[in-house]
Structures are given as C-alpha cells and as structure tokens.
Amino acid sequence: MVEVPPVGKRVMLKVDGPAGKTSHEGVVLPSAAEAHVTLKLQNGYNVSYPLEMIDSFEDIEEQKTTNSASASAIEQNTSLPKVTIIHTGGTIASKVDYNTGAVIARFEPEELLASVPEILDIANIDSVKIGNMWSDDIRPQHWNAMIDACVAAFDSGSVGVVITHGTDTLHISAAALAFAFAGEGSRPAGRIVFTGSQRSSDRASSDASENLLSAVYWAARGPAVTGEADAAVTVMHASSGDGICAVSPGLSVRKMHSTRRDAFKTINAEVLGEIRITKDGLSHTTTIGDQIRDVSTPTKYDPSVRIAQFISGPHLHADLLKAAEDSGYSAIVIHGTGLGHLPIENPMGDAPENDEIAKFLTQTKIPVIVANQCINGPVDMNVYSKGRQQQEMGVLGHGSTSSPEALMVKIHWALSNDKDLTVLSQNLCGENISTLMK
C-alpha cells in the first residue's frame, strides 16, 4: 500500500478505479473517510478514493505566489471613480485551511483584489481591513467601525464603498448602516454596498467574483443615493445562475436560504435595481428616484444596549420574559404569530401560562415589541381584539413592515440615540411600507 503524503501537500494522484486509470492534481486534505485519500482539486471540488485504488502519488513543486503588495501598489487608473473596499471577512474572504479541510476567514483585501482584477477597469480601488470575521461574530461595535470606515472613505474622495461581509448576518449590518446614515432624515455622502458570497472562492460554483464585481460597479457608477431605502444596499446573485445581481435595500432584505446563491430576498419591498454581467461588460437598471436628502454626520450604536428575543408560541413563558427584565435588558422583542399576536388569553381556563404572560406585559417597565414571525406582511394589531388588547398593555410594533432583524436594529438605533420608540411605527428611511397597512 502506498504511503499517503501529508495534509497540505500538492500531488499528482494516480488511481485505478471504476472509470479505469485516471490522475488528479490537487492538495491533500484530511481524509473524508477511513482508509481513503481526499484531494482538493484545482477546480475547487474534492475527490476521495479508497487506498486500495491508488497506484501512486507524485509530488508537485509549489509555485510560490505573493499577494503582499497593497491595493494602492497595484497599477490603477486614477481617472476612474474611487471606491474603497472595507473588508470584514466572511465566505467571500475565505479559503481552505489544508490542516483541517475546512474553510476559514483568512483572506486579505489585497488577495481579494487580485482574485478579481476586472474591478480595476471599473474603479480606482482603495482597501481597508476591519477584520477577518465570520459574520456570526459581528457585534454593534463592529457596526460602528464600519460607519467610521465609510466616513473616512467618503472624506478621502471615494464615491462609494463596498463592504465585504459574511452572508449570515450581512442583512443585519446593512440595516444598521442604513439607519445610522439615514435614520434622522439624511443620507450618506456616497454609495454603501454590502456584498458577500454563499460559496468560497476556491469552489467552481463560487458566486464571489460576480458579486464583488457587481458591487464595485454599483459603488462606482450607480445612481446618486437619496437616503430613502438606498442608504445601504446589498448586491448579491439574483438567481441560482450567473449573469444578474440584484440590488436590494439593506433595510428590507433577508437571507432566506442557507446555501443557494440567490439566498437574499427583499421583504415587503422591491429590488432597487439589477446589474447584468455579460461578455460586453456590466450595465444596470434602477428604480431609485431623484429626491435627494442632505448629507449629515451618521449616528452610532451603543454597544451596551441589550435586546432579548423570544418566539411567540406554545413554549413562550412569563418567566423567560421576567428573566430578561431582571437581567437588565434594554428591550424585549417577541416574534409574534400571524399579524403579531401573543399567547395572552385563557378561554378554557386550563392555560395559566397565558395569564402569566398577560400579567407580565401589563406590569413590565421595559419596552416589549412585537416583530413579524411570518417575515412577510405587516404587524397589524388593529385587526383582531387580541391585538388591540396587546396595544392597551403597552406592546409596541404595530405598523412595522420590517423583517424581525431590521426591526431589532431599528430598536437598537432608537435606544442608542434617545429616540422615543413610537418611531418604530414610522417610516424613517424606507423601512416601513405604508401601503401594506391599507
């Protein structure tokens, strides 16, 4: 039996398998199964073979490459619009760790730039690294870092910024920056575009290149920012195929699938535009208007604000809500059923848990807000008597058409900036669609 090369070694693998004698060039990964060898191929896919099928391994000398040059050191066309790429990490900035076979967020912005050189034909690129984080690890203090990086980019002459971000919470950060720059009736000084990828750039099916290319295009050449729904946008694949990326309002978009390339869908809103990628170049369409707000200093988020979230249903209990209150949380968000309802009635007399919830809602001193568990559609507590009863108890959220995540961000923004929570039912910058309440 042949000796298996160490993990991380580039080899030519020769096998005698069901398809006859074949060979594969790739990097050795930790084996996918016992008594197997697994390779990461050049096309991004993995192959595994039982040891008994292997004829031989041949070492391949590594070609040394360097990505140490800064983005500014790469030859650029300074006559093009300036765009700053603000790097936070995520799958778009990931590569395979050959020690484990897993994907890690360890890709520098210079490497990202080198991987999609076509963007140098669209914009004069600068890059800033905030971190190499999975999006699950992003906190409000990182929203503030993104806000500061955007301001610095605009002050330096950038007409737009592209924030590369993990997709799992990309829509949350996009909403956070939208409220920061437009929540008080203003707009950012340039275009703010979030993008990421569902599949890492080492995979043949990666969406990273088209998403980044389209995001830079929109940041450089998109319409002027109005501040209404477009203060921060996302640019991601519009379908599972290539060729079109959707420009969606950061306040009204949500990741709706764990793996599909077209995972991001608008919630109670329409896309703001589309970017088409063809062999002849990039082009776009847009529905953004021309009523432009004034630019002003963005607001920030207080990292000490804590929001507890619960799901309305058979397992919601008052002691959970009370624990959040006793722990000093700033607000409670409950994902209500239907139009925003909670288990507060006990018509059969056999559900004292519901009575306890009603009692808590009546007596609590911290804000309780209902979000829409259905995702699509409004929170409308005027339709049924239960909803009206909840409003009498002081429950907020009526009139919101935002996703639960965008509503949570809006609450955090309001509490951070001494706003009365009646703003939750108002439309500040495109997050609430009034026609859904008619």
C-alpha positions, 0 to 999 in steps of 0.5 A: 500500500502506498504511503499517503503524503501529508495534509497540505501537500500538492500531488499528482494522484494516480488511481485505478478505479471504476472509470479505469486509470485516471490522475488528479492534481490537487492538495491533500486534505484530511481524509473524508473517510477511513482508509481513503485519500481526499484531494482538493482539486484545482477546480475547487471540488474534492475527490476521495478514493479508497487506498486500495485504488491508488497506484501512486502519488507524485509530488508537485513543486509549489509555485510560490505566489505573493499577494503582499503588495497593497491595493494602492501598489497595484497599477490603477487608473486614477481617472476612474471613480474611487471606491474603497473596499472595507473588508470584514471577512466572511465566505467571500474572504475565505479559503481552505485551511489544508490542516483541517479541510475546512474553510476559514476567514483568512483572506486579505483585501489585497488577495481579494483584489487580485482574485478579481482584477476586472474591478480595476477597469471599473474603479480606482480601488482603495482597501481597508481591513476591519477584520477577518470575521465570520459574520456570526461574530459581528457585534454593534461595535463592529457596526460602528467601525464600519460607519467610521470606515465609510466616513473616512472613505467618503472624506478621502474622495471615494464615491462609494464603498463596498463592504465585504461581509459574511452572508449570515448576518450581512442583512443585519449590518446593512440595516444598521448602516442604513439607519445610522446614515439615514435614520434622522432624515439624511443620507450618506455622502456616497454609495454603501454596498454590502456584498458577500458570497454563499460559496468560497472562492476556491469552489467552481460554483463560487458566486464571489467574483460576480458579486464583488464585481457587481458591487464595485460597479454599483459603488462606482457608477450607480445612481446618486443615493437619496437616503430613502431605502438606498442608504445601504444596499446589498448586491448579491446573485439574483438567481441560482445562475450567473449573469444578474445581481440584484440590488436590494435595500439593506433595510428590507432584505433577508437571507432566506436560504442557507446555501443557494446563491440567490439566498437574499430576498427583499421583504415587503419591498422591491429590488432597487435595481439589477446589474447584468454581467455579460461578455460586453461588460456590466450595465444596470437598471434602477428604480431609485428616484431623484429626491435627494436628502442632505448629507449629515454626520451618521449616528452610532450604536451603543454597544451596551444596549441589550435586546432579548428575543423570544418566539411567540408560541406554545413554549413562550413563558412569563418567566423567560420574559421576567428573566430578561427584565431582571437581567437588565435588558434594554428591550424585549422583542417577541416574534409574534404569530400571524399579524403579531399576536401573543399567547395572552388569553385563557378561554378554557381556563386550563392555560395559566401560562397565558395569564402569566404572560398577560400579567407580565406585559401589563406590569413590565417597565421595559419596552416589549415589541412585537416583530413579524414571525411570518417575515412577510406582511405587516404587524397589524394589531388593529385587526383582531381584539387580541391585538388591540388588547396587546396595544392597551398593555403597552406592546409596541410594533404595530405598523412595522413592515420590517423583517424581525432583524431590521426591526431589532436594529431599528430598536437598537438605533432608537435606544442608542440615540434617545429616540422615543420608540413610537418611531418604530411605527414610522417610516424613517428611511424606507423601512416601513411600507405604508401601503401594506397597512391599507 
